[in-house]
Amino acid sequence: MRISTLNLYNTSTNQLNSLQSALARTQMQLSTDRRLLTPADDPVASARALEVTQSQNINAQFATNRSSAKSAMGHTESALQNASDLLQEIQELAVEGGNGAMIQSDREKLATELEGRLADLLGVANTADGAGGYLFSGFMTTTKPFTATPDGATYQGDSGVRQLQVSESRKVPLSASGSTVFESIPTGNGTFQTKADATNTGAGIISSGSVTNRPVDNNSYQIEFGMSDDTPPVQTYSVYSMNPRTEVPNQQGLPYKDGQQIAFGGMSMEIKGAPATGDKFTVEPSQKQSVFTTVTDLIKTLREPGDGAAGKAKVTNQLNTAIDNLKNAHDNMLTVQASVGAHMNELDYLDSAGSDLDIQYATTLDDLQGLDTVKAISEFSQQQMTLQAAQMSFKTMSGLSLFNIL
């Protein structure tokens, strides 16, 4: 077969180009440590690698979100701890105010100190979130949550709770609304509240009471004191259901004994001291009350005269009410604080799970795109030797000519 010089050169050049391209591709694989340089190398693996890469990027964004959530929750937890400490101090001052040995000037000093604690608590409730907003204003982040009023404070935020997506199927709250933390505090013992009537002239003191049987009758009651027609007369009490006022069966004209349990409607309480004829005590379902209202009422109570047995009993009843409400506020604060702590622990768990997932994604990508370095180096050496041999043989063949031997 006759091979022309042009055909020889064209064939050899094409072979050299092919060998150089293969060598260059292997060299690129080694420099990038990737088996797939273009989707054409393996369309199925390339499509799968793209999906895994997108999932890996989303997982990385979730990690960033968790970091932001931890920072926000850290601010919230710190504010809640400060509020909890303040409520603890306020409770201690309220208990101190109930000391029977204190005179009016002493209670006035406590009231002044409580005004400072109230201002501090209001400052905590208006804590900034470090991003130009407020922690406890709900969705209305740029609105100052609380404004002081003569009766306590007014909430200007909403009940919304800001959340952040921290995993594919989980959102966590970044804070808590001011209404949940400072406003929606149950009064009394959480089920019902007892109060002494403001017009009482005796020295009767009513306890907070407790639930003896559920369900509790969700009604308002009034305990009224009187005297029997016996000789000598005996002090008695009667229980009435309000709205409308009706007598409670088996609770009419019962003899009063100091500290004896009074029970009706699944509730029980005690009245101690010496109530006067006509004195009244109310038992009502618990309501929601702002902690700022509770502290404001406490300050007003400490500034009341409290003279005589009736005056001291009035102050004691109001202090007991304030102490119960403060305890509920503190318990609520601890509950919210525990919830924040639980969410922070959850973020730690999600961080660990996210790290494991990232390792899985990296392993999958390595299986799809990764390069067998040892095999590639061996192939590179073989291609290099092949190219060198082809170049040498082409050089030899291109140098052959009959003119050299004529």
SVG drawing of the C-alpha trace seen along z (x, -y; Angstrom):
<svg xmlns="http://www.w3.org/2000/svg" viewBox="-82 -57 106 59">
<polyline fill="none" stroke="black" stroke-width="0.4" points="0.0,0.0 1.3,-3.4 1.3,-6.0 1.8,-9.6 4.0,-12.0 0.9,-14.2 -1.1,-11.3 1.8,-10.3 2.1,-13.7 -1.7,-14.2 -2.1,-10.8 0.8,-11.3 -0.2,-14.8 -3.8,-13.6 -2.4,-10.8 0.0,-13.2 -2.9,-15.6 -5.1,-12.8 -2.3,-11.7 -1.6,-15.3 -5.3,-15.9 -5.6,-12.7 -2.4,-13.6 -3.8,-17.2 -7.1,-15.8 -5.4,-13.5 -3.2,-16.3 -6.3,-18.5 -7.9,-15.7 -4.9,-15.5 -4.7,-19.2 -8.4,-19.5 -8.6,-16.1 -11.8,-15.4 -12.8,-12.6 -15.5,-14.6 -14.3,-17.7 -17.5,-18.3 -21.0,-16.9 -20.2,-15.0 -17.7,-12.8 -20.6,-11.1 -24.1,-12.8 -25.8,-10.7 -23.1,-11.2 -22.9,-14.9 -26.7,-15.3 -26.6,-13.5 -23.5,-15.5 -25.4,-18.7 -28.3,-17.6 -26.0,-16.6 -24.1,-19.9 -27.4,-21.9 -28.3,-19.9 -24.9,-20.5 -25.3,-24.3 -28.7,-24.3 -27.3,-22.4 -24.5,-25.0 -27.2,-27.7 -29.1,-25.9 -25.8,-25.9 -25.6,-29.7 -29.2,-30.0 -28.5,-28.0 -25.6,-30.2 -27.9,-33.3 -30.6,-31.6 -28.1,-30.8 -27.0,-34.4 -30.7,-35.7 -31.6,-33.1 -28.5,-34.1 -29.8,-37.6 -33.3,-36.4 -31.9,-34.1 -29.8,-36.8 -32.8,-39.2 -35.0,-36.6 -32.4,-35.8 -32.2,-39.5 -36.0,-39.7 -36.1,-36.5 -33.5,-37.9 -35.4,-41.2 -38.7,-39.3 -36.9,-37.3 -35.7,-40.5 -39.2,-42.1 -40.7,-39.0 -38.2,-39.3 -39.1,-42.9 -42.8,-42.1 -42.3,-39.5 -40.2,-42.0 -43.1,-44.4 -45.4,-42.0 -43.3,-42.1 -45.7,-43.2 -42.9,-45.1 -42.5,-47.6 -43.8,-51.1 -45.1,-53.3 -41.8,-55.0 -40.1,-51.6 -42.8,-50.5 -42.3,-53.8 -38.6,-53.0 -39.5,-49.6 -42.0,-51.3 -39.3,-53.7 -36.9,-50.8 -39.6,-48.8 -40.0,-51.8 -36.4,-51.4 -36.9,-47.6 -40.0,-48.4 -38.0,-50.7 -35.3,-48.1 -37.9,-45.4 -39.4,-47.8 -35.9,-48.3 -35.4,-44.6 -38.8,-44.2 -37.6,-46.9 -34.3,-45.1 -33.0,-45.7 -32.1,-42.6 -28.8,-44.0 -30.2,-44.3 -32.1,-47.6 -35.2,-46.0 -36.6,-44.8 -36.6,-41.3 -40.1,-41.2 -42.2,-43.1 -43.3,-40.1 -43.5,-40.7 -43.4,-44.5 -39.7,-44.5 -39.1,-48.2 -41.9,-49.1 -40.9,-49.7 -42.8,-46.9 -43.8,-48.6 -44.6,-52.2 -44.9,-53.1 -48.4,-54.1 -49.7,-55.0 -51.2,-51.5 -48.1,-49.7 -47.2,-49.5 -49.0,-49.2 -47.9,-46.6 -47.5,-48.0 -46.2,-44.9 -48.2,-41.8 -48.3,-38.2 -46.3,-37.0 -43.2,-34.9 -40.4,-35.3 -39.0,-32.0 -36.1,-30.8 -35.7,-27.7 -32.8,-25.8 -33.3,-22.4 -35.3,-21.0 -38.2,-20.3 -37.7,-22.5 -38.2,-26.1 -37.3,-27.5 -38.5,-30.7 -35.9,-33.4 -37.6,-35.1 -40.9,-35.3 -43.6,-38.0 -43.9,-40.5 -47.5,-39.4 -46.4,-35.9 -43.5,-36.9 -44.8,-39.9 -48.6,-40.2 -50.4,-36.9 -49.7,-36.1 -52.5,-34.1 -53.6,-35.7 -54.2,-34.0 -53.2,-30.3 -53.6,-29.9 -57.1,-28.5 -58.9,-31.0 -58.0,-34.1 -59.2,-35.2 -59.6,-38.8 -60.8,-40.8 -63.4,-43.5 -62.0,-47.0 -64.7,-48.1 -64.0,-45.4 -63.7,-46.7 -62.5,-43.6 -59.1,-41.9 -59.8,-38.8 -57.0,-37.5 -57.9,-35.0 -55.4,-32.5 -54.7,-31.9 -56.7,-28.6 -56.2,-25.4 -58.1,-23.1 -59.7,-20.1 -61.7,-18.6 -61.8,-19.1 -63.4,-20.4 -63.5,-23.6 -66.8,-25.5 -65.8,-28.4 -68.0,-30.9 -67.5,-33.9 -68.4,-33.5 -68.7,-35.8 -68.1,-34.8 -70.1,-37.1 -69.8,-37.2 -72.7,-37.8 -73.9,-36.8 -76.3,-34.1 -79.6,-34.6 -78.4,-32.3 -77.8,-33.4 -75.1,-34.2 -74.7,-35.1 -72.1,-33.2 -70.1,-34.6 -71.1,-32.9 -70.4,-33.0 -72.4,-32.3 -71.3,-31.6 -73.1,-33.1 -72.8,-32.4 -72.6,-35.7 -74.0,-36.7 -76.8,-36.5 -76.3,-36.4 -77.8,-33.1 -77.2,-31.1 -74.9,-28.1 -76.6,-25.1 -75.2,-23.8 -73.0,-27.0 -75.4,-29.3 -75.0,-30.5 -72.1,-28.2 -70.2,-28.9 -66.8,-30.6 -63.6,-29.2 -60.3,-30.9 -58.2,-29.1 -60.9,-26.5 -61.1,-25.3 -63.9,-26.7 -64.7,-24.4 -67.2,-24.7 -67.2,-24.3 -64.1,-22.1 -62.1,-24.8 -61.0,-25.4 -59.4,-28.3 -58.9,-29.5 -59.8,-32.8 -57.8,-33.7 -58.1,-36.6 -61.3,-38.4 -63.6,-39.4 -66.3,-41.9 -70.0,-41.4 -70.6,-42.4 -67.1,-41.7 -66.9,-40.1 -64.3,-38.0 -64.5,-37.1 -63.4,-34.0 -63.1,-34.5 -61.6,-32.6 -58.0,-33.5 -57.5,-36.3 -54.5,-37.4 -52.6,-40.3 -49.4,-42.2 -46.5,-41.8 -46.1,-45.6 -49.6,-46.0 -48.8,-43.6 -45.7,-45.5 -47.5,-48.9 -50.3,-47.6 -47.6,-46.3 -46.1,-49.8 -49.5,-51.4 -50.2,-48.8 -46.9,-49.6 -47.9,-53.2 -51.3,-52.7 -51.5,-53.7 -52.1,-50.2 -53.1,-51.6 -55.0,-49.5 -56.0,-45.8 -58.3,-46.4 -55.7,-48.5 -53.0,-45.9 -55.3,-43.1 -56.1,-45.0 -52.4,-45.5 -51.6,-41.9 -54.4,-40.6 -53.1,-42.9 -49.5,-41.8 -50.5,-38.2 -52.3,-38.8 -49.2,-40.5 -46.9,-37.7 -49.1,-35.1 -49.1,-37.1 -45.4,-37.7 -44.8,-34.0 -46.9,-33.2 -45.0,-35.8 -41.6,-34.3 -42.8,-30.8 -44.0,-31.9 -40.6,-33.6 -38.8,-30.4 -41.0,-28.4 -40.2,-30.7 -36.5,-30.6 -36.6,-26.8 -38.3,-26.8 -35.5,-28.9 -32.9,-26.7 -34.5,-23.6 -34.5,-25.2 -30.8,-26.0 -30.1,-22.4 -32.0,-21.4 -29.8,-23.6 -26.8,-21.8 -28.3,-18.5 -29.2,-19.9 -25.6,-21.2 -24.3,-17.7 -26.8,-16.1 -25.9,-18.8 -22.2,-18.0 -22.9,-14.3 -25.1,-15.1 -22.3,-17.3 -19.9,-14.4 -22.4,-12.2 -22.7,-14.7 -18.9,-15.1 -18.6,-11.3 -21.3,-11.0 -19.7,-13.8 -16.3,-12.0 -17.9,-8.8 -19.4,-10.6 -16.6,-13.1 -13.6,-11.9 -10.4,-10.8 -8.5,-7.6 -5.1,-9.5 -2.9,-6.4 -4.7,-5.1 -4.6,-8.6 -0.8,-9.0 -0.1,-5.6 -2.3,-6.5 -0.5,-9.9 2.9,-8.2 1.7,-5.7 0.3,-8.5 3.5,-10.5 5.6,-7.5 3.2,-6.8 3.4,-10.4 7.2,-10.5 7.4,-7.3 5.0,-8.6 7.0,-11.8 10.3,-9.9 8.8,-7.5 7.3,-10.4 10.6,-12.2 12.3,-9.1 9.7,-8.5 9.6,-12.1 13.4,-12.0 13.4,-9.0 14.1,-9.9 15.6,-8.2 17.7,-11.2 19.6,-10.4 21.0,-7.2 21.3,-8.2"/>
</svg>
